[in-house]
Every structure is written in structure tokens, then in C-alpha cells.
Amino acid sequence: MGRKCKYSQCRAELPAARQCIDFTQKKGFCKIDCMVSCGMERAEIAASKKKRKELRQAKERIKTTSENAREAQQAVNAYVRLRDMGKPCASCDKPDDGTHQRHASHYRSVGACSSLRFNLKNIYASCQQCNTAKSGNIMEYRVRLRKRYGEGLVEWLESQNGQARYSKEYLKKLKKVFSKRVRLLKKRYNIV
């Protein structure tokens, strides 16, 4: 099987490189028109990639802090769900058997203590029923946190009352870090 012309629209058979006397054939093209067309095609692709990159960067620049916070929270929540995979619900001990949706549930809500919003000691996987329908099922959540991690953690979480404001740069970095952690955990657990 011999070489083929590099131009995607042509793909004509070419002789072996050592047998070529024509410059265009040595470069992998059957004729000069294919070489020019291929160059134009590659230039269009490069321009298109550059335009998409600039558009992506422009969209990033105009994102609000709340949009960055939402994206960072999504990354942290995805990490928590993977970290706690196989563990029962933090509030009701319902097993993680794939029969129900899993959420990343905050013991101290974001509204009550925004300084713990991204703190992993405050976020554990729970079932959808407890997190959404029962607003976290906090009394049961507290009992199970004490049992699993000790009274010290619960007291520390309950003593935190600070409010926090996060910068766009911090939120972008947080999203980047947790997105990478998610990719690593997915790779470890062979999750597509």
C-alpha cells in the first residue's frame, strides 16, 4: 500500500518518497493544486480554532461572580459525589446502590454560613429525598455526622458563622482544581 495525497478531498495514490522527483510529491501531494488547497484548508481550520478560542475567552471575561460561584459549586459537588461513592446517605443511611439520585448536601447551608460553602468538611453525599424534599434532613444529618466523624466536627461546623465573598479569580481556580480532581477520580473508578 503506497502513500496517498495529503489533501483530504483527493487522496490519490503516490509513489514512495524515494522514487519521487517532483517537489510536490516529495511533500505528499499529487499536484500543486492539492498542496495549495490543503494549505488553504488548514489555514481556515486554524482561523476557526483561533476564533472559537477568542470567543471562549470573551465569554469567560464577562461572567459574573455568581456565575463563577455556581460553576465552582458544581465542580465541588461533582467531586463530593465521587468521593462519597458507595457510602450511604449522610442523613438517612440509604445505601448508594444506584436506585436514587445523589446530591452533595451541605450540613450548614450556603445562606447560613457562606464561609463553609466550599469546605469539604461541610459537604457530604446524600439522597435526593433528604437533600431536596426534607431540606437536608438536618437533625438526622447531625446524628450521623457525630457518629461518623465525632462531636468535634459537628461543634466546629456549628460554631462557624462567617460570611464570605469570593473573588472571580478564586472561584475560577477552585473550579479548575476540583474539575481536575473529578477527572482523576473518574479515571481511578473507570467512570466514563
N, CA and C atoms as a LAMMPS dump frame, in Angstrom:
ITEM: TIMESTEP
0
ITEM: NUMBER OF ATOMS
576
ITEM: BOX BOUNDS ff ff ff
-5.0000000000000000e+02 5.0000000000000000e+02
-5.0000000000000000e+02 5.0000000000000000e+02
-5.0000000000000000e+02 5.0000000000000000e+02
ITEM: ATOMS id mol type element x y z
1 1 1 N 0.851 -1.176 0
2 1 2 C 0 0 0
3 1 3 C 0.896 1.237 0
4 2 1 N 0.731 2.098 -0.977
5 2 2 C 1.562 3.279 -1.13
6 2 3 C 1.02 4.47 -0.368
7 3 1 N 1.709 5.557 -0.548
8 3 2 C 1.283 6.792 0.1
9 3 3 C 0.086 7.365 -0.638
10 4 1 N -0.661 8.228 0.076
11 4 2 C -1.797 8.915 -0.532
12 4 3 C -1.583 10.406 -0.406
13 5 1 N -2.195 11.151 -1.306
14 5 2 C -2.126 12.614 -1.295
15 5 3 C -2.68 13.122 0.034
16 6 1 N -1.994 14.091 0.656
17 6 2 C -2.392 14.617 1.965
18 6 3 C -3.67 15.448 1.92
19 7 1 N -4.042 15.932 0.747
20 7 2 C -5.255 16.735 0.63
21 7 3 C -6.461 15.824 0.82
22 8 1 N -7.301 16.143 1.78
23 8 2 C -8.408 15.258 2.172
24 8 3 C -9.413 15.015 1.052
25 9 1 N -9.554 15.941 0.118
26 9 2 C -10.517 15.781 -0.968
27 9 3 C -9.966 14.927 -2.109
28 10 1 N -8.653 14.703 -2.143
29 10 2 C -8.03 13.999 -3.264
30 10 3 C -7.685 12.553 -2.903
31 11 1 N -6.732 12.38 -2.018
32 11 2 C -6.265 11.073 -1.549
33 11 3 C -5.799 10.147 -2.685
34 12 1 N -5.238 10.719 -3.768
35 12 2 C -4.728 9.918 -4.884
36 12 3 C -3.469 9.169 -4.463
37 13 1 N -3.208 8.032 -5.125
38 13 2 C -2.023 7.224 -4.835
39 13 3 C -0.771 7.977 -5.259
40 14 1 N 0.281 7.871 -4.447
41 14 2 C 1.568 8.496 -4.739
42 14 3 C 2.659 7.432 -4.694
43 15 1 N 3.728 7.614 -5.475
44 15 2 C 4.847 6.671 -5.387
45 15 3 C 5.597 6.876 -4.067
46 16 1 N 6.442 5.948 -3.714
47 16 2 C 7.241 6.049 -2.497
48 16 3 C 8.071 7.332 -2.552
49 17 1 N 8.36 7.914 -1.397
50 17 2 C 9.057 9.202 -1.328
51 17 3 C 10.409 9.16 -2.027
52 18 1 N 11.139 8.061 -1.927
53 18 2 C 12.459 7.982 -2.549
54 18 3 C 12.389 7.899 -4.069
55 19 1 N 11.22 7.557 -4.61
56 19 2 C 11.054 7.46 -6.064
57 19 3 C 10.535 8.767 -6.675
58 20 1 N 10.159 9.733 -5.859
59 20 2 C 9.588 10.988 -6.358
60 20 3 C 10.694 11.935 -6.822
61 21 1 N 10.451 12.558 -7.966
62 21 2 C 11.369 13.597 -8.432
63 21 3 C 10.706 14.969 -8.354
64 22 1 N 9.401 14.97 -8.288
65 22 2 C 8.626 16.204 -8.198
66 22 3 C 8.58 16.666 -6.734
67 23 1 N 8.803 17.975 -6.482
68 23 2 C 8.794 18.554 -5.14
69 23 3 C 7.465 18.323 -4.443
70 24 1 N 6.354 18.518 -5.147
71 24 2 C 5.03 18.36 -4.53
72 24 3 C 4.793 16.928 -4.096
73 25 1 N 5.26 15.96 -4.88
74 25 2 C 5.087 14.559 -4.499
75 25 3 C 5.95 14.207 -3.297
76 26 1 N 7.149 14.8 -3.216
77 26 2 C 8.007 14.557 -2.057
78 26 3 C 7.338 15.065 -0.777
79 27 1 N 6.574 16.147 -0.898
80 27 2 C 5.872 16.726 0.252
81 27 3 C 4.562 16.007 0.558
82 28 1 N 4.162 15.064 -0.298
83 28 2 C 2.961 14.261 -0.033
84 28 3 C 1.719 14.695 -0.779
85 29 1 N 1.866 15.44 -1.86
86 29 2 C 0.719 15.887 -2.648
87 29 3 C 0.889 15.414 -4.082
88 30 1 N -0.233 15.138 -4.748
89 30 2 C -0.143 14.649 -6.122
90 30 3 C 0.138 15.778 -7.116
91 31 1 N -0.325 16.978 -6.829
92 31 2 C -0.073 18.127 -7.708
93 31 3 C -0.104 19.412 -6.892
94 32 1 N 0.34 20.482 -7.481
95 32 2 C 0.453 21.767 -6.785
96 32 3 C -0.904 22.288 -6.323
97 33 1 N -1.971 22.02 -7.11
98 33 2 C -3.323 22.466 -6.724
99 33 3 C -3.746 21.841 -5.39
100 34 1 N -3.418 20.562 -5.201
101 34 2 C -3.759 19.887 -3.935
102 34 3 C -2.982 20.502 -2.779
103 35 1 N -1.718 20.853 -3.018
104 35 2 C -0.896 21.457 -1.974
105 35 3 C -1.481 22.806 -1.551
106 36 1 N -1.87 23.621 -2.528
107 36 2 C -2.446 24.931 -2.236
108 36 3 C -3.785 24.773 -1.521
109 37 1 N -4.634 23.886 -2.035
110 37 2 C -5.955 23.669 -1.415
111 37 3 C -5.819 23.179 0.015
112 38 1 N -4.869 22.285 0.24
113 38 2 C -4.647 21.76 1.594
114 38 3 C -4.171 22.88 2.514
115 39 1 N -3.28 23.736 2.022
116 39 2 C -2.801 24.868 2.816
117 39 3 C -3.925 25.809 3.182
118 40 1 N -4.821 26.069 2.216
119 40 2 C -5.96 26.949 2.485
120 40 3 C -6.911 26.304 3.495
121 41 1 N -7.122 25.01 3.356
122 41 2 C -7.998 24.276 4.275
123 41 3 C -7.447 24.344 5.702
124 42 1 N -6.143 24.121 5.833
125 42 2 C -5.512 24.181 7.158
126 42 3 C -5.565 25.592 7.743
127 43 1 N -5.398 26.589 6.903
128 43 2 C -5.471 27.978 7.361
129 43 3 C -6.878 28.303 7.861
130 44 1 N -7.904 27.812 7.171
131 44 2 C -9.289 28.027 7.596
132 44 3 C -9.549 27.357 8.942
133 45 1 N -9.039 26.138 9.098
134 45 2 C -9.218 25.411 10.356
135 45 3 C -8.537 26.157 11.49
136 46 1 N -7.311 26.629 11.246
137 46 2 C -6.572 27.373 12.276
138 46 3 C -7.301 28.669 12.642
139 47 1 N -7.826 29.367 11.637
140 47 2 C -8.556 30.611 11.891
141 47 3 C -9.825 30.33 12.696
142 48 1 N -10.5 29.24 12.36
143 48 2 C -11.72 28.856 13.07
144 48 3 C -11.41 28.528 14.532
145 49 1 N -10.321 27.797 14.779
146 49 2 C -9.922 27.462 16.152
147 49 3 C -9.583 28.726 16.935
148 50 1 N -8.866 29.647 16.274
149 50 2 C -8.489 30.895 16.934
150 50 3 C -9.733 31.705 17.292
151 51 1 N -10.698 31.739 16.388
152 51 2 C -11.932 32.488 16.626
153 51 3 C -12.714 31.88 17.798
154 52 1 N -12.805 30.536 17.838
155 52 2 C -13.501 29.861 18.939
156 52 3 C -12.807 30.127 20.274
157 53 1 N -11.468 30.112 20.26
158 53 2 C -10.708 30.377 21.49
159 53 3 C -10.957 31.8 21.977
160 54 1 N -10.935 32.767 21.063
161 54 2 C -11.189 34.163 21.436
162 54 3 C -12.598 34.331 21.979
163 55 1 N -13.564 33.648 21.38
164 55 2 C -14.947 33.717 21.846
165 55 3 C -15.068 33.128 23.25
166 56 1 N -14.406 31.983 23.48
167 56 2 C -14.418 31.359 24.8
168 56 3 C -13.822 32.297 25.847
169 57 1 N -12.701 32.921 25.502
170 57 2 C -12.049 33.852 26.425
171 57 3 C -12.928 35.079 26.704
172 58 1 N -13.613 35.571 25.673
173 58 2 C -14.505 36.721 25.859
174 58 3 C -15.667 36.349 26.78
175 59 1 N -16.214 35.154 26.601
176 59 2 C -17.297 34.695 27.476
177 59 3 C -16.82 34.575 28.919
178 60 1 N -15.591 34.08 29.113
179 60 2 C -15.031 33.967 30.458
180 60 3 C -14.888 35.338 31.116
181 61 1 N -14.451 36.325 30.331
182 61 2 C -14.232 37.676 30.884
183 61 3 C -15.521 38.323 31.368
184 62 1 N -16.632 38.054 30.682
185 62 2 C -17.877 38.733 31.054
186 62 3 C -18.727 37.956 32.062
187 63 1 N -18.251 36.784 32.506
188 63 2 C -19.003 36.032 33.507
189 63 3 C -19.052 36.807 34.812
190 64 1 N -20.201 36.765 35.444
191 64 2 C -20.354 37.428 36.742
192 64 3 C -19.776 36.54 37.843
193 65 1 N -19.592 37.131 39.004
194 65 2 C -19.079 36.372 40.145
195 65 3 C -20.048 35.255 40.511
196 66 1 N -21.334 35.517 40.438
197 66 2 C -22.313 34.479 40.791
198 66 3 C -22.275 33.315 39.799
199 67 1 N -22.037 33.598 38.516
200 67 2 C -21.902 32.515 37.535
201 67 3 C -20.655 31.684 37.824
202 68 1 N -19.558 32.363 38.183
203 68 2 C -18.339 31.638 38.544
204 68 3 C -18.548 30.811 39.811
205 69 1 N -19.29 31.348 40.779
206 69 2 C -19.574 30.626 42.019
207 69 3 C -20.418 29.388 41.742
208 70 1 N -21.4 29.53 40.864
209 70 2 C -22.245 28.387 40.508
210 70 3 C -21.412 27.287 39.857
211 71 1 N -20.519 27.67 38.939
212 71 2 C -19.682 26.672 38.268
213 71 3 C -18.7 26.015 39.235
214 72 1 N -18.143 26.804 40.145
215 72 2 C -17.237 26.245 41.156
216 72 3 C -17.999 25.277 42.055
217 73 1 N -19.233 25.653 42.443
218 73 2 C -20.043 24.778 43.295
219 73 3 C -20.366 23.473 42.583
220 74 1 N -20.659 23.537 41.286
221 74 2 C -20.931 22.326 40.513
222 74 3 C -19.72 21.397 40.519
223 75 1 N -18.524 21.964 40.373
224 75 2 C -17.305 21.149 40.375
225 75 3 C -17.074 20.512 41.744
226 76 1 N -17.261 21.298 42.814
227 76 2 C -17.089 20.77 44.172
228 76 3 C -18.122 19.675 44.438
229 77 1 N -19.368 19.908 44.045
230 77 2 C -20.421 18.919 44.267
231 77 3 C -20.14 17.621 43.512
232 78 1 N -19.658 17.727 42.278
233 78 2 C -19.318 16.53 41.497
234 78 3 C -18.212 15.75 42.209
235 79 1 N -17.235 16.471 42.748
236 79 2 C -16.15 15.822 43.488
237 79 3 C -16.699 15.095 44.718
238 80 1 N -17.573 15.75 45.465
239 80 2 C -18.12 15.153 46.696
240 80 3 C -18.903 13.886 46.368
241 81 1 N -19.707 13.932 45.307
242 81 2 C -20.475 12.732 44.936
243 81 3 C -19.546 11.574 44.58
244 82 1 N -18.447 11.861 43.901
245 82 2 C -17.487 10.798 43.577
246 82 3 C -16.711 10.351 44.816
247 83 1 N -16.314 11.306 45.658
248 83 2 C -15.579 10.982 46.884
249 83 3 C -16.396 10.051 47.774
250 84 1 N -17.703 10.309 47.87
251 84 2 C -18.578 9.538 48.756
252 84 3 C -19.297 8.395 48.046
253 85 1 N -18.846 8.059 46.85
254 85 2 C -19.478 6.971 46.106
255 85 3 C -19.389 5.675 46.925
256 86 1 N -20.495 4.98 47.021
257 86 2 C -20.547 3.737 47.777
258 86 3 C -20.905 3.935 49.236
259 87 1 N -20.819 5.158 49.735
260 87 2 C -21.178 5.438 51.126
261 87 3 C -22.671 5.729 51.191
262 88 1 N -23.316 5.4 52.313
263 88 2 C -24.753 5.673 52.428
264 88 3 C -25.034 7.165 52.545
265 89 1 N -26.3 7.529 52.396
266 89 2 C -26.749 8.916 52.527
267 89 3 C -26.304 9.48 53.872
268 90 1 N -25.828 10.705 53.866
269 90 2 C -25.345 11.348 55.093
270 90 3 C -26.47 11.606 56.087
271 91 1 N -27.719 11.617 55.625
272 91 2 C -28.838 11.935 56.512
273 91 3 C -29.671 10.726 56.921
274 92 1 N -29.842 9.757 56.021
275 92 2 C -30.759 8.654 56.345
276 92 3 C -30.142 7.268 56.184
277 93 1 N -28.881 7.191 55.83
278 93 2 C -28.17 5.918 55.633
279 93 3 C -28.724 5.065 54.5
280 94 1 N -29.491 5.683 53.581
281 94 2 C -29.952 4.945 52.408
282 94 3 C -28.707 4.565 51.6
283 95 1 N -28.561 3.289 51.206
284 95 2 C -27.339 2.871 50.508
285 95 3 C -27.218 3.5 49.119
286 96 1 N -25.982 3.665 48.701
287 96 2 C -25.703 4.18 47.354
288 96 3 C -25.686 2.983 46.409
289 97 1 N -26.885 2.568 46.007
290 97 2 C -26.994 1.379 45.155
291 97 3 C -27.417 1.708 43.727
292 98 1 N -27.435 2.993 43.394
293 98 2 C -27.774 3.401 42.035
294 98 3 C -29.26 3.524 41.763
295 99 1 N -30.098 3.317 42.775
296 99 2 C -31.541 3.376 42.563
297 99 3 C -32.114 4.771 42.809
298 100 1 N -31.307 5.676 43.299
299 100 2 C -31.793 7.029 43.569
300 100 3 C -30.709 8.041 43.233
301 101 1 N -31.14 9.268 43.029
302 101 2 C -30.223 10.348 42.671
303 101 3 C -29.43 10.79 43.894
304 102 1 N -28.137 11.063 43.682
305 102 2 C -27.277 11.509 44.773
306 102 3 C -27.013 13.012 44.652
307 103 1 N -27.021 13.69 45.782
308 103 2 C -26.735 15.117 45.846
309 103 3 C -25.546 15.339 46.764
310 104 1 N -24.925 16.504 46.631
311 104 2 C -23.904 16.931 47.583
312 104 3 C -24.613 17.873 48.548
313 105 1 N -24.78 17.418 49.775
314 105 2 C -25.59 18.138 50.756
315 105 3 C -24.707 18.885 51.754
316 106 1 N -24.998 20.175 51.953
317 106 2 C -24.276 20.994 52.922
318 106 3 C -24.923 20.812 54.296
319 107 1 N -24.1 20.54 55.326
320 107 2 C -24.639 20.487 56.682
321 107 3 C -25.067 21.89 57.097
322 108 1 N -24.161 22.862 56.957
323 108 2 C -24.505 24.265 57.166
324 108 3 C -24.8 24.842 55.791
325 109 1 N -25.973 25.337 55.581
326 109 2 C -26.378 25.826 54.26
327 109 3 C -25.534 27.031 53.841
328 110 1 N -25.508 27.271 52.545
329 110 2 C -24.754 28.392 51.987
330 110 3 C -25.29 29.713 52.53
331 111 1 N -26.602 29.804 52.673
332 111 2 C -27.205 31.031 53.2
333 111 3 C -26.87 31.26 54.661
334 112 1 N -26.76 30.193 55.431
335 112 2 C -26.481 30.325 56.856
336 112 3 C -25.013 30.621 57.127
337 113 1 N -24.131 30.067 56.312
338 113 2 C -22.699 30.239 56.544
339 113 3 C -21.954 30.115 55.214
340 114 1 N -21.844 31.216 54.509
341 114 2 C -21.22 31.176 53.185
342 114 3 C -19.726 30.862 53.246
343 115 1 N -19.093 31.053 54.407
344 115 2 C -17.67 30.736 54.507
345 115 3 C -17.411 29.231 54.436
346 116 1 N -18.442 28.409 54.654
347 116 2 C -18.306 26.945 54.562
348 116 3 C -18.836 26.394 53.235
349 117 1 N -19.169 27.278 52.313
350 117 2 C -19.786 26.866 51.06
351 117 3 C -18.965 25.811 50.314
352 118 1 N -17.647 25.986 50.267
353 118 2 C -16.792 25.07 49.518
354 118 3 C -15.956 24.174 50.433
355 119 1 N -16.219 24.209 51.735
356 119 2 C -15.451 23.42 52.695
357 119 3 C -15.916 21.965 52.649
358 120 1 N -14.995 21.05 52.352
359 120 2 C -15.354 19.641 52.188
360 120 3 C -15.802 18.975 53.489
361 121 1 N -15.472 19.577 54.635
362 121 2 C -15.942 19.034 55.917
363 121 3 C -17.427 19.329 56.124
364 122 1 N -17.977 20.219 55.316
365 122 2 C -19.371 20.636 55.436
366 122 3 C -20.268 19.981 54.385
367 123 1 N -19.683 19.253 53.43
368 123 2 C -20.457 18.717 52.309
369 123 3 C -20.269 17.205 52.218
370 124 1 N -21.395 16.494 52.211
371 124 2 C -21.366 15.034 52.094
372 124 3 C -22.48 14.597 51.154
373 125 1 N -22.304 13.424 50.556
374 125 2 C -23.302 12.917 49.615
375 125 3 C -24.543 12.459 50.37
376 126 1 N -25.7 12.823 49.821
377 126 2 C -26.96 12.379 50.409
378 126 3 C -27.935 12.051 49.293
379 127 1 N -29.023 11.428 49.657
380 127 2 C -30.026 11.092 48.648
381 127 3 C -30.837 12.346 48.299
382 128 1 N -31.446 12.313 47.154
383 128 2 C -32.245 13.449 46.679
384 128 3 C -33.392 13.736 47.633
385 129 1 N -33.996 12.684 48.173
386 129 2 C -35.142 12.841 49.069
387 129 3 C -34.773 13.667 50.297
388 130 1 N -33.659 13.337 50.934
389 130 2 C -33.244 14.074 52.137
390 130 3 C -32.815 15.501 51.79
391 131 1 N -32.014 15.651 50.747
392 131 2 C -31.446 16.963 50.446
393 131 3 C -32.491 17.947 49.941
394 132 1 N -33.376 17.498 49.072
395 132 2 C -34.338 18.414 48.462
396 132 3 C -35.669 18.435 49.201
397 133 1 N -36.283 17.268 49.325
398 133 2 C -37.627 17.21 49.906
399 133 3 C -37.632 17.511 51.406
400 134 1 N -36.569 17.13 52.099
401 134 2 C -36.527 17.335 53.551
402 134 3 C -35.539 18.423 53.957
403 135 1 N -35.153 19.268 53.012
404 135 2 C -34.235 20.391 53.26
405 135 3 C -32.965 19.967 53.986
406 136 1 N -32.415 18.843 53.59
407 136 2 C -31.172 18.366 54.173
408 136 3 C -31.362 17.367 55.306
409 137 1 N -32.593 17.261 55.833
410 137 2 C -32.873 16.345 56.942
411 137 3 C -31.824 16.565 58.05
412 138 1 N -31.686 17.801 58.463
413 138 2 C -30.581 18.261 59.299
414 138 3 C -30.454 17.511 60.629
415 139 1 N -31.545 17.204 61.292
416 139 2 C -31.445 16.523 62.592
417 139 3 C -30.793 15.146 62.422
418 140 1 N -31.228 14.406 61.413
419 140 2 C -30.628 13.091 61.152
420 140 3 C -29.202 13.246 60.629
421 141 1 N -28.971 14.275 59.83
422 141 2 C -27.638 14.574 59.293
423 141 3 C -26.675 14.779 60.472
424 142 1 N -27.11 15.568 61.464
425 142 2 C -26.283 15.865 62.63
426 142 3 C -25.931 14.594 63.393
427 143 1 N -26.925 13.733 63.603
428 143 2 C -26.71 12.479 64.338
429 143 3 C -25.671 11.619 63.62
430 144 1 N -25.8 11.502 62.308
431 144 2 C -24.891 10.649 61.545
432 144 3 C -23.485 11.267 61.422
433 145 1 N -23.409 12.587 61.331
434 145 2 C -22.093 13.232 61.316
435 145 3 C -21.364 12.983 62.633
436 146 1 N -22.071 13.103 63.744
437 146 2 C -21.466 12.843 65.062
438 146 3 C -20.985 11.405 65.148
439 147 1 N -21.804 10.473 64.656
440 147 2 C -21.458 9.055 64.724
441 147 3 C -20.238 8.741 63.849
442 148 1 N -20.2 9.317 62.637
443 148 2 C -19.12 9.006 61.692
444 148 3 C -17.827 9.757 61.976
445 149 1 N -17.93 11.044 62.323
446 149 2 C -16.738 11.887 62.399
447 149 3 C -16.484 12.491 63.777
448 150 1 N -17.387 12.269 64.705
449 150 2 C -17.166 12.747 66.063
450 150 3 C -17.838 14.081 66.362
451 151 1 N -18.011 14.322 67.642
452 151 2 C -18.672 15.54 68.111
453 151 3 C -17.86 16.781 67.767
454 152 1 N -16.54 16.644 67.717
455 152 2 C -15.67 17.787 67.437
456 152 3 C -15.981 18.443 66.103
457 153 1 N -16.191 17.643 65.065
458 153 2 C -16.502 18.201 63.748
459 153 3 C -17.832 18.937 63.78
460 154 1 N -18.843 18.328 64.374
461 154 2 C -20.172 18.949 64.426
462 154 3 C -20.111 20.267 65.189
463 155 1 N -19.423 20.276 66.322
464 155 2 C -19.303 21.519 67.095
465 155 3 C -18.554 22.582 66.3
466 156 1 N -17.493 22.182 65.614
467 156 2 C -16.738 23.151 64.815
468 156 3 C -17.614 23.738 63.711
469 157 1 N -18.35 22.87 62.986
470 157 2 C -19.219 23.354 61.911
471 157 3 C -20.272 24.311 62.458
472 158 1 N -20.863 23.968 63.595
473 158 2 C -21.918 24.804 64.16
474 158 3 C -21.383 26.11 64.741
475 159 1 N -20.087 26.162 65.07
476 159 2 C -19.514 27.398 65.622
477 159 3 C -19.114 28.388 64.531
478 160 1 N -19.079 27.946 63.295
479 160 2 C -18.701 28.821 62.182
480 160 3 C -19.923 29.641 61.757
481 161 1 N -19.77 30.944 61.741
482 161 2 C -20.884 31.808 61.361
483 161 3 C -20.48 32.882 60.37
484 162 1 N -19.287 32.78 59.825
485 162 2 C -18.782 33.824 58.947
486 162 3 C -19.428 33.842 57.579
487 163 1 N -19.502 35.031 57.061
488 163 2 C -19.961 35.204 55.693
489 163 3 C -18.725 35.484 54.85
490 164 1 N -18.729 35.013 53.621
491 164 2 C -17.543 35.187 52.78
492 164 3 C -17.921 35.716 51.416
493 165 1 N -17.023 36.496 50.864
494 165 2 C -17.145 36.953 49.478
495 165 3 C -15.945 36.385 48.747
496 166 1 N -16.223 35.762 47.624
497 166 2 C -15.163 35.119 46.86
498 166 3 C -14.895 35.926 45.592
499 167 1 N -13.629 36.057 45.245
500 167 2 C -13.267 36.784 44.028
501 167 3 C -13.445 35.875 42.815
502 168 1 N -13.586 36.477 41.647
503 168 2 C -13.711 35.703 40.409
504 168 3 C -12.503 34.8 40.216
505 169 1 N -11.311 35.335 40.498
506 169 2 C -10.083 34.571 40.309
507 169 3 C -10.07 33.339 41.204
508 170 1 N -10.473 33.511 42.481
509 170 2 C -10.513 32.394 43.417
510 170 3 C -11.502 31.337 42.924
511 171 1 N -12.675 31.76 42.491
512 171 2 C -13.703 30.829 42.041
513 171 3 C -13.266 30.072 40.79
514 172 1 N -12.595 30.768 39.875
515 172 2 C -12.091 30.097 38.663
516 172 3 C -11.047 29.052 39.026
517 173 1 N -10.16 29.409 39.949
518 173 2 C -9.12 28.47 40.373
519 173 3 C -9.743 27.275 41.089
520 174 1 N -10.73 27.525 41.935
521 174 2 C -11.424 26.46 42.649
522 174 3 C -12.088 25.5 41.668
523 175 1 N -12.75 26.042 40.663
524 175 2 C -13.383 25.213 39.645
525 175 3 C -12.338 24.361 38.921
526 176 1 N -11.232 24.966 38.588
527 176 2 C -10.164 24.259 37.87
528 176 3 C -9.614 23.107 38.722
529 177 1 N -9.345 23.384 39.993
530 177 2 C -8.785 22.373 40.895
531 177 3 C -9.755 21.2 41.063
532 178 1 N -11.034 21.495 41.326
533 178 2 C -11.983 20.413 41.568
534 178 3 C -12.369 19.686 40.284
535 179 1 N -12.346 20.362 39.154
536 179 2 C -12.59 19.675 37.879
537 179 3 C -11.487 18.661 37.624
538 180 1 N -10.263 19.036 37.964
539 180 2 C -9.141 18.11 37.801
540 180 3 C -9.291 16.924 38.754
541 181 1 N -9.688 17.192 40
542 181 2 C -9.901 16.104 40.96
543 181 3 C -10.994 15.152 40.481
544 182 1 N -12.045 15.704 39.89
545 182 2 C -13.133 14.876 39.364
546 182 3 C -12.605 13.976 38.254
547 183 1 N -11.821 14.555 37.332
548 183 2 C -11.25 13.754 36.242
549 183 3 C -10.388 12.624 36.787
550 184 1 N -9.585 12.917 37.81
551 184 2 C -8.719 11.892 38.394
552 184 3 C -9.528 10.785 39.065
553 185 1 N -10.569 11.152 39.8
554 185 2 C -11.409 10.14 40.442
555 185 3 C -12.156 9.3 39.418
556 186 1 N -12.641 9.946 38.357
557 186 2 C -13.331 9.196 37.296
558 186 3 C -12.378 8.202 36.652
559 187 1 N -11.143 8.622 36.472
560 187 2 C -10.138 7.727 35.892
561 187 3 C -9.859 6.562 36.843
562 188 1 N -9.745 6.883 38.135
563 188 2 C -9.472 5.834 39.129
564 188 3 C -10.597 4.812 39.187
565 189 1 N -11.846 5.293 39.12
566 189 2 C -13.006 4.401 39.225
567 189 3 C -13.508 3.9 37.869
568 190 1 N -12.797 4.232 36.791
569 190 2 C -13.181 3.827 35.435
570 190 3 C -14.592 4.272 35.083
571 191 1 N -14.877 5.54 35.338
572 191 2 C -16.188 6.117 35.026
573 191 3 C -16.03 6.951 33.769
574 192 1 N -16.928 6.729 32.813
575 192 2 C -16.822 7.449 31.548
576 192 3 C -17.434 8.804 31.644
